[in-house]
Amino acid sequence: MRGKGLRAACEARLRELDLPDVVDVRGIARLLEARRGRPIRLWPVRDLPGGTGLWIDAPAADYLCYERHTAALHQDLIIAHELGHLIWGHE
């Protein structure tokens, strides 16, 4: 999927989330947690091997790991990226 098709798919997925006008990544995590009926744990880690973010699909919860020692805005970007994996149903 590329270009306009990708954009249209992303816009459709966002509409399905029915987000409030103002929301932050932690709010999106809580919303997804409630809709999926499964805990999402945001887990700041230090020196994450292989990058700055990681999603762990554990039996009891989803863990979204993000780099502890980076700017708050960068942390939000990492968390948003990992939430994207949940939103799109990646494995």
KOLDREN-181996 format. One record per residue (C-alpha): residue in one letter; x negated, y negated, z; chain. Coordinates in pm, 1 decimal. Layout:
BEGIN
+---------+----------+----------+----------+--------+
: residuo :        x :        y :        z : cadena :
+---------+----------+----------+----------+--------+
:       A :        X :        Y :        Z :      A :
...
+---------+----------+----------+----------+--------+
This chain:
BEGIN
+---------+----------+----------+----------+--------+
: residuo :        x :        y :        z : cadena :
+---------+----------+----------+----------+--------+
:       M :      0.0 :      0.0 :      0.0 :      A :
:       R :   -142.6 :   -335.8 :    -99.6 :      A :
:       G :    -59.2 :   -703.6 :   -133.7 :      A :
:       K :    307.6 :   -794.8 :   -127.0 :      A :
:       G :    415.9 :   -439.1 :    -47.7 :      A :
:       L :    198.4 :   -429.2 :    262.1 :      A :
:       R :    318.5 :   -770.0 :    375.9 :      A :
:       A :    683.6 :   -670.1 :    326.4 :      A :
:       A :    628.8 :   -347.9 :    523.1 :      A :
:       C :    464.5 :   -540.0 :    808.7 :      A :
:       E :    741.9 :   -799.2 :    816.7 :      A :
:       A :   1004.9 :   -523.4 :    822.6 :      A :
:       R :    827.2 :   -347.9 :   1110.4 :      A :
:       L :    811.3 :   -674.8 :   1307.9 :      A :
:       R :   1183.3 :   -734.2 :   1253.7 :      A :
:       E :   1250.7 :   -383.1 :   1391.1 :      A :
:       L :   1071.6 :   -481.8 :   1712.6 :      A :
:       D :   1320.3 :   -766.7 :   1765.7 :      A :
:       L :   1062.6 :   -971.1 :   1955.8 :      A :
:       P :   1158.7 :  -1281.5 :   2153.1 :      A :
:       D :   1045.9 :  -1617.3 :   2011.1 :      A :
:       V :    754.6 :  -1640.5 :   2254.5 :      A :
:       V :    563.3 :  -1329.4 :   2345.6 :      A :
:       D :    207.6 :  -1229.9 :   2429.4 :      A :
:       V :     33.0 :   -896.2 :   2376.4 :      A :
:       R :    107.1 :   -781.3 :   2729.3 :      A :
:       G :    474.3 :   -858.6 :   2671.7 :      A :
:       I :    466.0 :   -655.5 :   2351.1 :      A :
:       A :    303.9 :   -369.7 :   2544.7 :      A :
:       R :    585.1 :   -380.2 :   2804.2 :      A :
:       L :    848.3 :   -390.2 :   2528.9 :      A :
:       L :    695.1 :    -89.0 :   2351.2 :      A :
:       E :    657.1 :     92.9 :   2681.4 :      A :
:       A :   1029.9 :     51.9 :   2751.9 :      A :
:       R :   1137.4 :    146.7 :   2400.5 :      A :
:       R :    912.2 :    449.7 :   2380.3 :      A :
:       G :    988.7 :    565.9 :   2737.0 :      A :
:       R :    618.7 :    617.2 :   2796.0 :      A :
:       P :    373.7 :    415.6 :   3007.6 :      A :
:       I :    116.0 :    198.8 :   2831.9 :      A :
:       R :   -186.2 :    123.4 :   3047.1 :      A :
:       L :   -416.6 :   -162.5 :   2952.5 :      A :
:       W :   -762.5 :    -61.9 :   3061.8 :      A :
:       P :  -1054.8 :   -306.9 :   3052.4 :      A :
:       V :  -1382.3 :   -120.8 :   3009.5 :      A :
:       R :  -1746.1 :   -217.9 :   2989.6 :      A :
:       D :  -1965.0 :   -128.7 :   2691.8 :      A :
:       L :  -1703.9 :     76.8 :   2511.4 :      A :
:       P :  -1890.3 :    319.8 :   2284.6 :      A :
:       G :  -1816.7 :    282.3 :   1915.6 :      A :
:       G :  -1647.3 :    -56.0 :   1924.1 :      A :
:       T :  -1439.0 :   -294.2 :   2125.2 :      A :
:       G :  -1108.1 :   -107.9 :   2147.7 :      A :
:       L :   -969.7 :    241.4 :   2178.2 :      A :
:       W :   -628.3 :    403.8 :   2210.5 :      A :
:       I :   -614.5 :    722.4 :   2416.8 :      A :
:       D :   -299.3 :    929.5 :   2373.7 :      A :
:       A :   -305.8 :   1109.9 :   2710.0 :      A :
:       P :    -31.3 :   1349.6 :   2824.1 :      A :
:       A :    118.9 :   1111.7 :   3080.9 :      A :
:       A :     53.1 :    769.9 :   2921.9 :      A :
:       D :   -106.3 :    575.0 :   2641.1 :      A :
:       Y :   -427.3 :    398.9 :   2742.6 :      A :
:       L :   -534.7 :     95.0 :   2547.1 :      A :
:       C :   -898.7 :     31.9 :   2627.1 :      A :
:       Y :  -1053.9 :   -304.6 :   2550.4 :      A :
:       E :  -1388.7 :   -467.8 :   2614.4 :      A :
:       R :  -1397.5 :   -626.6 :   2958.4 :      A :
:       H :  -1685.7 :   -862.8 :   2886.2 :      A :
:       T :  -1547.7 :  -1070.6 :   2602.8 :      A :
:       A :  -1329.8 :  -1380.7 :   2574.1 :      A :
:       A :   -962.6 :  -1353.2 :   2673.4 :      A :
:       L :   -852.9 :  -1433.8 :   2318.1 :      A :
:       H :  -1075.2 :  -1154.7 :   2185.0 :      A :
:       Q :   -928.7 :   -915.5 :   2443.2 :      A :
:       D :   -578.0 :  -1005.4 :   2323.4 :      A :
:       L :   -682.8 :   -940.9 :   1963.4 :      A :
:       I :   -823.4 :   -599.4 :   2057.3 :      A :
:       I :   -507.1 :   -508.3 :   2250.5 :      A :
:       A :   -289.2 :   -626.5 :   1958.3 :      A :
:       H :   -488.8 :   -408.2 :   1721.1 :      A :
:       E :   -443.0 :   -102.7 :   1942.3 :      A :
:       L :    -71.3 :   -178.9 :   1982.8 :      A :
:       G :    -51.7 :   -180.8 :   1604.2 :      A :
:       H :   -149.5 :    186.2 :   1606.2 :      A :
:       L :    147.5 :    259.0 :   1834.1 :      A :
:       I :    386.3 :     44.1 :   1630.1 :      A :
:       W :    291.3 :    221.9 :   1306.7 :      A :
:       G :    302.5 :    567.0 :   1465.6 :      A :
:       H :    -60.0 :    650.9 :   1399.2 :      A :
:       E :   -208.7 :    960.8 :   1555.5 :      A :
+---------+----------+----------+----------+--------+
